[in-house]
Amino acid sequence: MSKINNKELLIFDWDGTIMDSVPKIVATLQSAARALSVPEPDPISAKNIIGLSLDTAVATLFPEHSEFHQALEEQYKHHYLAVDTTPTPLFDNVESTLQALKEKGYSLAVATGKSRKGLDRLMAETGLAHFFDISRTACEAQSKPHPQMLEQILAFYQCSPQQAVMIGDTQIDMQLAANAGVDGIGVTFGVHAKEELEIFHPKATVNSYRELLALF
């Protein structure tokens, strides 16, 4: 796998990219639906909305139950925080890879569909906050794949799209990168497989953090 040169800024998705939270998100979406006696989404449908802001995800999954959208969002938050006990570990070698990238001189950022409160809580719990100079959530920008999150991060660093790369596990992340004119790197250990990610022509796809680090 060839090296990726001329990049200064690496922007990471969170769910399914840094944290192995996909099973918990799917289970929590299904629990929220059951709590309101709304037909629960199948696992594939639930996975495919990961990366969207919560309100957009709920509207996408439950288009025929708009009267329950706000309640579904509230149930999701309640079950995620207080009910569901599905583990959400970091993927292997996340921390050592972030440390190595910082030592190589790269700037690191996060662009996620999570809320600001949720991301800040997880950054504190995992001890990863110090690696990232800036993060953007669904509270500060339009939902992925609208490019606003990446545009704000690029503006913060006064960085051109050509100097940045978006690293994520979903087609939504790869579409976000394309919409912002930024190269994408797909990771295959989250939601979507290599062949699904490559529809959006990422610069590379990797199967582990060791492979990711080897690109730089």
Biotite code that builds the C-alpha atoms (Angstrom):
import biotite.structure as struc

atoms = struc.array([
    struc.Atom([0.000, 0.000, 0.000], chain_id="A", res_id=1, res_name="MET", atom_name="CA", element="C"),
    struc.Atom([1.569, 3.284, -1.121], chain_id="A", res_id=2, res_name="SER", atom_name="CA", element="C"),
    struc.Atom([2.111, 6.253, 1.162], chain_id="A", res_id=3, res_name="LYS", atom_name="CA", element="C"),
    struc.Atom([-0.256, 9.227, 1.111], chain_id="A", res_id=4, res_name="ILE", atom_name="CA", element="C"),
    struc.Atom([1.772, 12.425, 0.822], chain_id="A", res_id=5, res_name="ASN", atom_name="CA", element="C"),
    struc.Atom([1.114, 16.162, 1.050], chain_id="A", res_id=6, res_name="ASN", atom_name="CA", element="C"),
    struc.Atom([-1.463, 15.921, 3.839], chain_id="A", res_id=7, res_name="LYS", atom_name="CA", element="C"),
    struc.Atom([-1.395, 18.023, 6.997], chain_id="A", res_id=8, res_name="GLU", atom_name="CA", element="C"),
    struc.Atom([-4.816, 17.432, 8.545], chain_id="A", res_id=9, res_name="LEU", atom_name="CA", element="C"),
    struc.Atom([-6.455, 14.084, 9.357], chain_id="A", res_id=10, res_name="LEU", atom_name="CA", element="C"),
    struc.Atom([-10.153, 14.233, 10.254], chain_id="A", res_id=11, res_name="ILE", atom_name="CA", element="C"),
    struc.Atom([-11.681, 11.218, 11.969], chain_id="A", res_id=12, res_name="PHE", atom_name="CA", element="C"),
    struc.Atom([-15.237, 10.041, 12.272], chain_id="A", res_id=13, res_name="ASP", atom_name="CA", element="C"),
    struc.Atom([-16.043, 8.636, 15.746], chain_id="A", res_id=14, res_name="TRP", atom_name="CA", element="C"),
    struc.Atom([-18.667, 5.830, 15.785], chain_id="A", res_id=15, res_name="ASP", atom_name="CA", element="C"),
    struc.Atom([-17.387, 2.785, 13.911], chain_id="A", res_id=16, res_name="GLY", atom_name="CA", element="C"),
    struc.Atom([-14.045, 4.490, 13.249], chain_id="A", res_id=17, res_name="THR", atom_name="CA", element="C"),
    struc.Atom([-12.499, 5.317, 16.619], chain_id="A", res_id=18, res_name="ILE", atom_name="CA", element="C"),
    struc.Atom([-14.993, 3.549, 18.867], chain_id="A", res_id=19, res_name="MET", atom_name="CA", element="C"),
    struc.Atom([-16.610, 0.156, 18.266], chain_id="A", res_id=20, res_name="ASP", atom_name="CA", element="C"),
    struc.Atom([-20.061, 1.512, 19.058], chain_id="A", res_id=21, res_name="SER", atom_name="CA", element="C"),
    struc.Atom([-22.039, 0.231, 16.072], chain_id="A", res_id=22, res_name="VAL", atom_name="CA", element="C"),
    struc.Atom([-23.642, -2.741, 17.925], chain_id="A", res_id=23, res_name="PRO", atom_name="CA", element="C"),
    struc.Atom([-24.763, -0.464, 20.757], chain_id="A", res_id=24, res_name="LYS", atom_name="CA", element="C"),
    struc.Atom([-26.237, 2.126, 18.394], chain_id="A", res_id=25, res_name="ILE", atom_name="CA", element="C"),
    struc.Atom([-28.204, -0.558, 16.533], chain_id="A", res_id=26, res_name="VAL", atom_name="CA", element="C"),
    struc.Atom([-29.478, -2.118, 19.769], chain_id="A", res_id=27, res_name="ALA", atom_name="CA", element="C"),
    struc.Atom([-30.436, 1.273, 21.181], chain_id="A", res_id=28, res_name="THR", atom_name="CA", element="C"),
    struc.Atom([-32.359, 2.306, 18.064], chain_id="A", res_id=29, res_name="LEU", atom_name="CA", element="C"),
    struc.Atom([-34.290, -0.945, 18.223], chain_id="A", res_id=30, res_name="GLN", atom_name="CA", element="C"),
    struc.Atom([-34.977, -0.519, 21.953], chain_id="A", res_id=31, res_name="SER", atom_name="CA", element="C"),
    struc.Atom([-36.255, 3.020, 21.398], chain_id="A", res_id=32, res_name="ALA", atom_name="CA", element="C"),
    struc.Atom([-38.697, 1.740, 18.776], chain_id="A", res_id=33, res_name="ALA", atom_name="CA", element="C"),
    struc.Atom([-39.927, -1.068, 21.028], chain_id="A", res_id=34, res_name="ARG", atom_name="CA", element="C"),
    struc.Atom([-40.471, 1.354, 23.886], chain_id="A", res_id=35, res_name="ALA", atom_name="CA", element="C"),
    struc.Atom([-42.941, 3.293, 21.738], chain_id="A", res_id=36, res_name="LEU", atom_name="CA", element="C"),
    struc.Atom([-44.459, 0.252, 20.006], chain_id="A", res_id=37, res_name="SER", atom_name="CA", element="C"),
    struc.Atom([-43.086, 1.415, 16.670], chain_id="A", res_id=38, res_name="VAL", atom_name="CA", element="C"),
    struc.Atom([-41.812, -1.274, 14.264], chain_id="A", res_id=39, res_name="PRO", atom_name="CA", element="C"),
    struc.Atom([-38.109, -1.634, 15.014], chain_id="A", res_id=40, res_name="GLU", atom_name="CA", element="C"),
    struc.Atom([-35.575, -1.225, 12.198], chain_id="A", res_id=41, res_name="PRO", atom_name="CA", element="C"),
    struc.Atom([-33.645, -4.231, 10.973], chain_id="A", res_id=42, res_name="ASP", atom_name="CA", element="C"),
    struc.Atom([-29.905, -4.213, 11.773], chain_id="A", res_id=43, res_name="PRO", atom_name="CA", element="C"),
    struc.Atom([-28.793, -3.264, 8.261], chain_id="A", res_id=44, res_name="ILE", atom_name="CA", element="C"),
    struc.Atom([-31.148, -0.280, 8.097], chain_id="A", res_id=45, res_name="SER", atom_name="CA", element="C"),
    struc.Atom([-30.060, 0.832, 11.556], chain_id="A", res_id=46, res_name="ALA", atom_name="CA", element="C"),
    struc.Atom([-26.386, 0.563, 10.618], chain_id="A", res_id=47, res_name="LYS", atom_name="CA", element="C"),
    struc.Atom([-26.877, 2.565, 7.443], chain_id="A", res_id=48, res_name="ASN", atom_name="CA", element="C"),
    struc.Atom([-27.968, 5.718, 9.314], chain_id="A", res_id=49, res_name="ILE", atom_name="CA", element="C"),
    struc.Atom([-24.883, 5.778, 11.558], chain_id="A", res_id=50, res_name="ILE", atom_name="CA", element="C"),
    struc.Atom([-23.093, 9.059, 10.936], chain_id="A", res_id=51, res_name="GLY", atom_name="CA", element="C"),
    struc.Atom([-26.242, 11.106, 10.474], chain_id="A", res_id=52, res_name="LEU", atom_name="CA", element="C"),
    struc.Atom([-27.391, 13.513, 13.179], chain_id="A", res_id=53, res_name="SER", atom_name="CA", element="C"),
    struc.Atom([-29.916, 11.867, 15.506], chain_id="A", res_id=54, res_name="LEU", atom_name="CA", element="C"),
    struc.Atom([-32.910, 13.826, 14.224], chain_id="A", res_id=55, res_name="ASP", atom_name="CA", element="C"),
    struc.Atom([-32.013, 13.013, 10.608], chain_id="A", res_id=56, res_name="THR", atom_name="CA", element="C"),
    struc.Atom([-31.408, 9.362, 11.492], chain_id="A", res_id=57, res_name="ALA", atom_name="CA", element="C"),
    struc.Atom([-34.785, 9.035, 13.214], chain_id="A", res_id=58, res_name="VAL", atom_name="CA", element="C"),
    struc.Atom([-36.580, 10.752, 10.340], chain_id="A", res_id=59, res_name="ALA", atom_name="CA", element="C"),
    struc.Atom([-34.829, 8.423, 7.872], chain_id="A", res_id=60, res_name="THR", atom_name="CA", element="C"),
    struc.Atom([-35.617, 5.235, 9.808], chain_id="A", res_id=61, res_name="LEU", atom_name="CA", element="C"),
    struc.Atom([-39.191, 6.077, 10.798], chain_id="A", res_id=62, res_name="PHE", atom_name="CA", element="C"),
    struc.Atom([-40.663, 8.172, 7.941], chain_id="A", res_id=63, res_name="PRO", atom_name="CA", element="C"),
    struc.Atom([-44.207, 6.967, 8.573], chain_id="A", res_id=64, res_name="GLU", atom_name="CA", element="C"),
    struc.Atom([-44.149, 7.815, 12.291], chain_id="A", res_id=65, res_name="HIS", atom_name="CA", element="C"),
    struc.Atom([-43.328, 11.513, 12.350], chain_id="A", res_id=66, res_name="SER", atom_name="CA", element="C"),
    struc.Atom([-45.515, 12.010, 15.408], chain_id="A", res_id=67, res_name="GLU", atom_name="CA", element="C"),
    struc.Atom([-43.054, 9.871, 17.379], chain_id="A", res_id=68, res_name="PHE", atom_name="CA", element="C"),
    struc.Atom([-39.804, 11.404, 16.129], chain_id="A", res_id=69, res_name="HIS", atom_name="CA", element="C"),
    struc.Atom([-39.114, 13.559, 19.168], chain_id="A", res_id=70, res_name="GLN", atom_name="CA", element="C"),
    struc.Atom([-40.073, 10.753, 21.541], chain_id="A", res_id=71, res_name="ALA", atom_name="CA", element="C"),
    struc.Atom([-37.851, 8.316, 19.629], chain_id="A", res_id=72, res_name="LEU", atom_name="CA", element="C"),
    struc.Atom([-34.906, 10.697, 19.991], chain_id="A", res_id=73, res_name="GLU", atom_name="CA", element="C"),
    struc.Atom([-35.543, 10.971, 23.733], chain_id="A", res_id=74, res_name="GLU", atom_name="CA", element="C"),
    struc.Atom([-35.879, 7.194, 24.111], chain_id="A", res_id=75, res_name="GLN", atom_name="CA", element="C"),
    struc.Atom([-32.662, 6.676, 22.156], chain_id="A", res_id=76, res_name="TYR", atom_name="CA", element="C"),
    struc.Atom([-30.728, 9.016, 24.434], chain_id="A", res_id=77, res_name="LYS", atom_name="CA", element="C"),
    struc.Atom([-32.215, 7.403, 27.561], chain_id="A", res_id=78, res_name="HIS", atom_name="CA", element="C"),
    struc.Atom([-31.473, 3.840, 26.452], chain_id="A", res_id=79, res_name="HIS", atom_name="CA", element="C"),
    struc.Atom([-27.962, 4.701, 25.220], chain_id="A", res_id=80, res_name="TYR", atom_name="CA", element="C"),
    struc.Atom([-26.963, 6.353, 28.488], chain_id="A", res_id=81, res_name="LEU", atom_name="CA", element="C"),
    struc.Atom([-28.935, 4.489, 31.132], chain_id="A", res_id=82, res_name="ALA", atom_name="CA", element="C"),
    struc.Atom([-30.263, 1.166, 29.842], chain_id="A", res_id=83, res_name="VAL", atom_name="CA", element="C"),
    struc.Atom([-28.212, -0.544, 27.145], chain_id="A", res_id=84, res_name="ASP", atom_name="CA", element="C"),
    struc.Atom([-25.020, -2.166, 28.420], chain_id="A", res_id=85, res_name="THR", atom_name="CA", element="C"),
    struc.Atom([-23.469, -3.189, 25.090], chain_id="A", res_id=86, res_name="THR", atom_name="CA", element="C"),
    struc.Atom([-19.702, -2.503, 25.373], chain_id="A", res_id=87, res_name="PRO", atom_name="CA", element="C"),
    struc.Atom([-18.188, 0.267, 23.229], chain_id="A", res_id=88, res_name="THR", atom_name="CA", element="C"),
    struc.Atom([-14.409, -0.319, 23.276], chain_id="A", res_id=89, res_name="PRO", atom_name="CA", element="C"),
    struc.Atom([-11.903, 1.605, 21.243], chain_id="A", res_id=90, res_name="LEU", atom_name="CA", element="C"),
    struc.Atom([-10.660, -0.260, 18.204], chain_id="A", res_id=91, res_name="PHE", atom_name="CA", element="C"),
    struc.Atom([-7.261, -1.916, 18.526], chain_id="A", res_id=92, res_name="ASP", atom_name="CA", element="C"),
    struc.Atom([-4.274, 0.447, 18.390], chain_id="A", res_id=93, res_name="ASN", atom_name="CA", element="C"),
    struc.Atom([-6.338, 3.648, 18.232], chain_id="A", res_id=94, res_name="VAL", atom_name="CA", element="C"),
    struc.Atom([-4.447, 5.494, 20.964], chain_id="A", res_id=95, res_name="GLU", atom_name="CA", element="C"),
    struc.Atom([-0.972, 4.446, 19.826], chain_id="A", res_id=96, res_name="SER", atom_name="CA", element="C"),
    struc.Atom([-1.807, 5.402, 16.227], chain_id="A", res_id=97, res_name="THR", atom_name="CA", element="C"),
    struc.Atom([-3.104, 8.841, 17.212], chain_id="A", res_id=98, res_name="LEU", atom_name="CA", element="C"),
    struc.Atom([0.028, 9.377, 19.290], chain_id="A", res_id=99, res_name="GLN", atom_name="CA", element="C"),
    struc.Atom([2.276, 8.352, 16.406], chain_id="A", res_id=100, res_name="ALA", atom_name="CA", element="C"),
    struc.Atom([0.443, 10.631, 13.967], chain_id="A", res_id=101, res_name="LEU", atom_name="CA", element="C"),
    struc.Atom([0.782, 13.593, 16.338], chain_id="A", res_id=102, res_name="LYS", atom_name="CA", element="C"),
    struc.Atom([4.491, 12.869, 16.696], chain_id="A", res_id=103, res_name="GLU", atom_name="CA", element="C"),
    struc.Atom([4.798, 12.884, 12.911], chain_id="A", res_id=104, res_name="LYS", atom_name="CA", element="C"),
    struc.Atom([3.367, 16.423, 12.919], chain_id="A", res_id=105, res_name="GLY", atom_name="CA", element="C"),
    struc.Atom([-0.161, 15.852, 11.676], chain_id="A", res_id=106, res_name="TYR", atom_name="CA", element="C"),
    struc.Atom([-3.094, 17.908, 12.960], chain_id="A", res_id=107, res_name="SER", atom_name="CA", element="C"),
    struc.Atom([-6.016, 15.727, 14.083], chain_id="A", res_id=108, res_name="LEU", atom_name="CA", element="C"),
    struc.Atom([-9.727, 16.555, 14.236], chain_id="A", res_id=109, res_name="ALA", atom_name="CA", element="C"),
    struc.Atom([-13.087, 14.803, 14.639], chain_id="A", res_id=110, res_name="VAL", atom_name="CA", element="C"),
    struc.Atom([-16.237, 15.171, 12.512], chain_id="A", res_id=111, res_name="ALA", atom_name="CA", element="C"),
    struc.Atom([-19.156, 13.166, 13.884], chain_id="A", res_id=112, res_name="THR", atom_name="CA", element="C"),
    struc.Atom([-22.912, 12.852, 13.817], chain_id="A", res_id=113, res_name="GLY", atom_name="CA", element="C"),
    struc.Atom([-22.894, 12.610, 17.621], chain_id="A", res_id=114, res_name="LYS", atom_name="CA", element="C"),
    struc.Atom([-24.122, 15.463, 19.792], chain_id="A", res_id=115, res_name="SER", atom_name="CA", element="C"),
    struc.Atom([-21.621, 17.800, 21.419], chain_id="A", res_id=116, res_name="ARG", atom_name="CA", element="C"),
    struc.Atom([-22.573, 16.509, 24.857], chain_id="A", res_id=117, res_name="LYS", atom_name="CA", element="C"),
    struc.Atom([-22.167, 12.896, 23.747], chain_id="A", res_id=118, res_name="GLY", atom_name="CA", element="C"),
    struc.Atom([-18.812, 13.414, 22.048], chain_id="A", res_id=119, res_name="LEU", atom_name="CA", element="C"),
    struc.Atom([-17.379, 15.404, 24.949], chain_id="A", res_id=120, res_name="ASP", atom_name="CA", element="C"),
    struc.Atom([-18.444, 12.682, 27.392], chain_id="A", res_id=121, res_name="ARG", atom_name="CA", element="C"),
    struc.Atom([-16.808, 9.928, 25.342], chain_id="A", res_id=122, res_name="LEU", atom_name="CA", element="C"),
    struc.Atom([-13.647, 11.921, 24.722], chain_id="A", res_id=123, res_name="MET", atom_name="CA", element="C"),
    struc.Atom([-13.320, 12.403, 28.475], chain_id="A", res_id=124, res_name="ALA", atom_name="CA", element="C"),
    struc.Atom([-14.071, 8.750, 29.248], chain_id="A", res_id=125, res_name="GLU", atom_name="CA", element="C"),
    struc.Atom([-11.559, 7.447, 26.700], chain_id="A", res_id=126, res_name="THR", atom_name="CA", element="C"),
    struc.Atom([-8.869, 10.029, 27.447], chain_id="A", res_id=127, res_name="GLY", atom_name="CA", element="C"),
    struc.Atom([-8.502, 10.895, 23.758], chain_id="A", res_id=128, res_name="LEU", atom_name="CA", element="C"),
    struc.Atom([-9.521, 14.560, 23.878], chain_id="A", res_id=129, res_name="ALA", atom_name="CA", element="C"),
    struc.Atom([-5.945, 15.867, 23.962], chain_id="A", res_id=130, res_name="HIS", atom_name="CA", element="C"),
    struc.Atom([-5.176, 14.397, 20.541], chain_id="A", res_id=131, res_name="PHE", atom_name="CA", element="C"),
    struc.Atom([-7.695, 16.625, 18.756], chain_id="A", res_id=132, res_name="PHE", atom_name="CA", element="C"),
    struc.Atom([-7.428, 20.396, 18.300], chain_id="A", res_id=133, res_name="ASP", atom_name="CA", element="C"),
    struc.Atom([-11.022, 20.743, 17.110], chain_id="A", res_id=134, res_name="ILE", atom_name="CA", element="C"),
    struc.Atom([-14.144, 18.650, 16.685], chain_id="A", res_id=135, res_name="SER", atom_name="CA", element="C"),
    struc.Atom([-17.435, 19.247, 14.968], chain_id="A", res_id=136, res_name="ARG", atom_name="CA", element="C"),
    struc.Atom([-20.697, 17.544, 15.853], chain_id="A", res_id=137, res_name="THR", atom_name="CA", element="C"),
    struc.Atom([-24.284, 17.620, 14.642], chain_id="A", res_id=138, res_name="ALA", atom_name="CA", element="C"),
    struc.Atom([-24.862, 20.443, 17.148], chain_id="A", res_id=139, res_name="CYS", atom_name="CA", element="C"),
    struc.Atom([-22.552, 22.851, 15.312], chain_id="A", res_id=140, res_name="GLU", atom_name="CA", element="C"),
    struc.Atom([-23.080, 21.962, 11.662], chain_id="A", res_id=141, res_name="ALA", atom_name="CA", element="C"),
    struc.Atom([-25.527, 20.413, 9.258], chain_id="A", res_id=142, res_name="GLN", atom_name="CA", element="C"),
    struc.Atom([-25.775, 16.628, 9.276], chain_id="A", res_id=143, res_name="SER", atom_name="CA", element="C"),
    struc.Atom([-23.380, 14.599, 7.196], chain_id="A", res_id=144, res_name="LYS", atom_name="CA", element="C"),
    struc.Atom([-22.988, 14.280, 4.251], chain_id="A", res_id=145, res_name="PRO", atom_name="CA", element="C"),
    struc.Atom([-23.412, 18.068, 3.982], chain_id="A", res_id=146, res_name="HIS", atom_name="CA", element="C"),
    struc.Atom([-19.836, 19.407, 3.857], chain_id="A", res_id=147, res_name="PRO", atom_name="CA", element="C"),
    struc.Atom([-20.295, 22.081, 6.546], chain_id="A", res_id=148, res_name="GLN", atom_name="CA", element="C"),
    struc.Atom([-18.494, 20.128, 9.297], chain_id="A", res_id=149, res_name="MET", atom_name="CA", element="C"),
    struc.Atom([-15.401, 19.729, 7.159], chain_id="A", res_id=150, res_name="LEU", atom_name="CA", element="C"),
    struc.Atom([-15.581, 23.295, 5.885], chain_id="A", res_id=151, res_name="GLU", atom_name="CA", element="C"),
    struc.Atom([-15.552, 24.578, 9.468], chain_id="A", res_id=152, res_name="GLN", atom_name="CA", element="C"),
    struc.Atom([-12.596, 22.383, 10.400], chain_id="A", res_id=153, res_name="ILE", atom_name="CA", element="C"),
    struc.Atom([-10.657, 23.448, 7.300], chain_id="A", res_id=154, res_name="LEU", atom_name="CA", element="C"),
    struc.Atom([-11.350, 27.100, 8.127], chain_id="A", res_id=155, res_name="ALA", atom_name="CA", element="C"),
    struc.Atom([-10.084, 26.604, 11.699], chain_id="A", res_id=156, res_name="PHE", atom_name="CA", element="C"),
    struc.Atom([-6.745, 25.348, 10.393], chain_id="A", res_id=157, res_name="TYR", atom_name="CA", element="C"),
    struc.Atom([-6.716, 27.649, 7.340], chain_id="A", res_id=158, res_name="GLN", atom_name="CA", element="C"),
    struc.Atom([-6.131, 24.424, 5.438], chain_id="A", res_id=159, res_name="CYS", atom_name="CA", element="C"),
    struc.Atom([-7.053, 23.669, 1.832], chain_id="A", res_id=160, res_name="SER", atom_name="CA", element="C"),
    struc.Atom([-9.189, 20.596, 1.036], chain_id="A", res_id=161, res_name="PRO", atom_name="CA", element="C"),
    struc.Atom([-6.216, 19.115, -0.812], chain_id="A", res_id=162, res_name="GLN", atom_name="CA", element="C"),
    struc.Atom([-4.168, 19.109, 2.417], chain_id="A", res_id=163, res_name="GLN", atom_name="CA", element="C"),
    struc.Atom([-6.779, 17.156, 4.402], chain_id="A", res_id=164, res_name="ALA", atom_name="CA", element="C"),
    struc.Atom([-8.211, 13.651, 4.517], chain_id="A", res_id=165, res_name="VAL", atom_name="CA", element="C"),
    struc.Atom([-11.448, 12.312, 6.037], chain_id="A", res_id=166, res_name="MET", atom_name="CA", element="C"),
    struc.Atom([-11.201, 8.904, 7.729], chain_id="A", res_id=167, res_name="ILE", atom_name="CA", element="C"),
    struc.Atom([-14.460, 7.017, 8.259], chain_id="A", res_id=168, res_name="GLY", atom_name="CA", element="C"),
    struc.Atom([-16.294, 3.714, 8.147], chain_id="A", res_id=169, res_name="ASP", atom_name="CA", element="C"),
    struc.Atom([-19.470, 4.590, 6.250], chain_id="A", res_id=170, res_name="THR", atom_name="CA", element="C"),
    struc.Atom([-20.592, 5.609, 2.807], chain_id="A", res_id=171, res_name="GLN", atom_name="CA", element="C"),
    struc.Atom([-21.915, 8.763, 4.503], chain_id="A", res_id=172, res_name="ILE", atom_name="CA", element="C"),
    struc.Atom([-18.347, 9.627, 5.552], chain_id="A", res_id=173, res_name="ASP", atom_name="CA", element="C"),
    struc.Atom([-16.993, 9.010, 2.068], chain_id="A", res_id=174, res_name="MET", atom_name="CA", element="C"),
    struc.Atom([-19.786, 11.100, 0.534], chain_id="A", res_id=175, res_name="GLN", atom_name="CA", element="C"),
    struc.Atom([-19.034, 13.848, 3.085], chain_id="A", res_id=176, res_name="LEU", atom_name="CA", element="C"),
    struc.Atom([-15.397, 13.847, 1.993], chain_id="A", res_id=177, res_name="ALA", atom_name="CA", element="C"),
    struc.Atom([-16.341, 14.014, -1.677], chain_id="A", res_id=178, res_name="ALA", atom_name="CA", element="C"),
    struc.Atom([-18.802, 16.848, -1.048], chain_id="A", res_id=179, res_name="ASN", atom_name="CA", element="C"),
    struc.Atom([-16.056, 18.868, 0.677], chain_id="A", res_id=180, res_name="ALA", atom_name="CA", element="C"),
    struc.Atom([-13.441, 18.143, -1.977], chain_id="A", res_id=181, res_name="GLY", atom_name="CA", element="C"),
    struc.Atom([-11.378, 16.201, 0.564], chain_id="A", res_id=182, res_name="VAL", atom_name="CA", element="C"),
    struc.Atom([-9.780, 12.795, -0.006], chain_id="A", res_id=183, res_name="ASP", atom_name="CA", element="C"),
    struc.Atom([-11.369, 9.953, 1.938], chain_id="A", res_id=184, res_name="GLY", atom_name="CA", element="C"),
    struc.Atom([-9.869, 6.925, 3.643], chain_id="A", res_id=185, res_name="ILE", atom_name="CA", element="C"),
    struc.Atom([-12.295, 4.127, 4.387], chain_id="A", res_id=186, res_name="GLY", atom_name="CA", element="C"),
    struc.Atom([-11.918, 1.793, 7.356], chain_id="A", res_id=187, res_name="VAL", atom_name="CA", element="C"),
    struc.Atom([-13.539, -1.616, 6.989], chain_id="A", res_id=188, res_name="THR", atom_name="CA", element="C"),
    struc.Atom([-14.025, -2.512, 10.668], chain_id="A", res_id=189, res_name="PHE", atom_name="CA", element="C"),
    struc.Atom([-17.123, -0.364, 11.219], chain_id="A", res_id=190, res_name="GLY", atom_name="CA", element="C"),
    struc.Atom([-20.362, -0.268, 9.213], chain_id="A", res_id=191, res_name="VAL", atom_name="CA", element="C"),
    struc.Atom([-19.498, -0.741, 5.543], chain_id="A", res_id=192, res_name="HIS", atom_name="CA", element="C"),
    struc.Atom([-17.274, -3.211, 3.726], chain_id="A", res_id=193, res_name="ALA", atom_name="CA", element="C"),
    struc.Atom([-14.484, -2.247, 1.326], chain_id="A", res_id=194, res_name="LYS", atom_name="CA", element="C"),
    struc.Atom([-16.586, -2.664, -1.799], chain_id="A", res_id=195, res_name="GLU", atom_name="CA", element="C"),
    struc.Atom([-19.318, -0.436, -0.353], chain_id="A", res_id=196, res_name="GLU", atom_name="CA", element="C"),
    struc.Atom([-16.866, 2.297, 0.642], chain_id="A", res_id=197, res_name="LEU", atom_name="CA", element="C"),
    struc.Atom([-15.070, 2.230, -2.704], chain_id="A", res_id=198, res_name="GLU", atom_name="CA", element="C"),
    struc.Atom([-18.203, 3.351, -4.533], chain_id="A", res_id=199, res_name="ILE", atom_name="CA", element="C"),
    struc.Atom([-17.097, 6.845, -3.455], chain_id="A", res_id=200, res_name="PHE", atom_name="CA", element="C"),
    struc.Atom([-13.504, 6.379, -4.662], chain_id="A", res_id=201, res_name="HIS", atom_name="CA", element="C"),
    struc.Atom([-11.587, 6.878, -1.409], chain_id="A", res_id=202, res_name="PRO", atom_name="CA", element="C"),
    struc.Atom([-7.841, 7.414, -1.569], chain_id="A", res_id=203, res_name="LYS", atom_name="CA", element="C"),
    struc.Atom([-7.418, 4.107, 0.297], chain_id="A", res_id=204, res_name="ALA", atom_name="CA", element="C"),
    struc.Atom([-9.265, 1.572, 2.396], chain_id="A", res_id=205, res_name="THR", atom_name="CA", element="C"),
    struc.Atom([-7.679, -0.090, 5.426], chain_id="A", res_id=206, res_name="VAL", atom_name="CA", element="C"),
    struc.Atom([-8.542, -3.034, 7.647], chain_id="A", res_id=207, res_name="ASN", atom_name="CA", element="C"),
    struc.Atom([-6.787, -1.890, 10.834], chain_id="A", res_id=208, res_name="SER", atom_name="CA", element="C"),
    struc.Atom([-5.138, 1.043, 12.546], chain_id="A", res_id=209, res_name="TYR", atom_name="CA", element="C"),
    struc.Atom([-1.739, -0.481, 11.787], chain_id="A", res_id=210, res_name="ARG", atom_name="CA", element="C"),
    struc.Atom([-2.575, -0.276, 8.079], chain_id="A", res_id=211, res_name="GLU", atom_name="CA", element="C"),
    struc.Atom([-3.813, 3.289, 8.538], chain_id="A", res_id=212, res_name="LEU", atom_name="CA", element="C"),
    struc.Atom([-0.598, 4.409, 10.210], chain_id="A", res_id=213, res_name="LEU", atom_name="CA", element="C"),
    struc.Atom([1.451, 2.777, 7.441], chain_id="A", res_id=214, res_name="ALA", atom_name="CA", element="C"),
    struc.Atom([-0.171, 5.156, 4.933], chain_id="A", res_id=215, res_name="LEU", atom_name="CA", element="C"),
    struc.Atom([1.502, 8.125, 6.613], chain_id="A", res_id=216, res_name="PHE", atom_name="CA", element="C"),
])
